[in-house]
C-alpha cells in the first residue's frame, strides 16, 4: 500500500499515483530550501542543488537523482529515477542546463518523463513529455 499525500488543494488526500507524483514534483520544483521554520534547511530544493554544485551538470545529475529517489521513496514503494542531459554537455555554458528526468513507478508500471530547462539559473520551462518524446 502506498502512502497518501495530504494536499492543501480541493483534492484533499491524494491516493492515485499520477496525481500524487504531480503534487510531489510541483512541490520539489517550486519549493525553496529554507522555506520552513520547522524544517529549516531540511527541505529538498532543485535550486539549492544547482547552487551547491555550482551548475556542474554531472554533479547536478548525481545529486538530483539521489535526492529525488529519497524524496519519492517516502510515497512510493518501488521507484526508479533516470536523469540524462538533453543536448551537448561538453559546452562550457553553465548558465544553460537541459535535463530529461524519467520517473518509473514499478508497482503500477507507470513511467513519466519531464524535460527541465534552465537559463541563467532560472527555470525557463518544465515540460511533461508524452511517451518520452
C-alpha positions, -999 to +999 in steps of 0.1 A: +000+000+000+014+034-009+014+064+013-014+091+009-003+126+000-021+153+020-025+182-003-039+217+005-059+218-027-095+208-032-084+172-038-076+168-002-058+135+004-044+122-029-042+085-034-037+078-071-001+076-083-004+101-112-018+129-091+004+122-062+036+123-084+023+156-099+019+172-065+052+159-052+072+172-083+054+205-082+065+209-046+100+198-055+104+222-084+089+252-067+100+250-030+128+269-015+155+254+006+147+273+038+110+279+032+100+264+066+110+273+101+100+239+114+121+220+087+147+247+083+175+236+059+159+201+055+136+207+025+147+194-008+150+220-035+163+218-070+175+254-069+196+246-039+211+215-056+221+237-086+236+263-063+256+238-042+270+220-073+280+253-090+259+243-120+283+214-129+259+192-149+274+158-139+272+168-102+237+182-106+226+149-122+241+127-095+228+149-066+194+154-082+189+116-088+199+108-052+176+135-037+146+125-059+149+088-051+150+096-013+122+122-016+098+100-037+106+068-018+086+082+011+055+080-010+061+051-034+073+015-026+093+008-057+105+037-079+133+043-104+147+077-115+168+082-146+183+116-155+202+123-187+214+156-201+194+168-231+218+183-255+255+187-256+271+186-221+306+193-235+299+230-240+311+253-212+279+271-208+269+267-172+241+292-174+220+267-195+210+232-185+186+208-201+178+176-181+155+148-191+141+132-160+123+099-162+105+085-132+091+049-132+066+037-107+073+000-110+043-013-090+018+003-114+041+002-144+037+039-150+065+060-165+067+098-165+092+119-184+099+156-178+122+180-196+137+206-173+152+237-189+171+264-171+186+296-185+208+319-163+199+298-133+162+304-138+137+278-149+126+286-185+103+256-187+093+223-171+076+201-197+059+168-192+066+146-222+042+120-236+058+086-242+092+100-235+092+122-266 
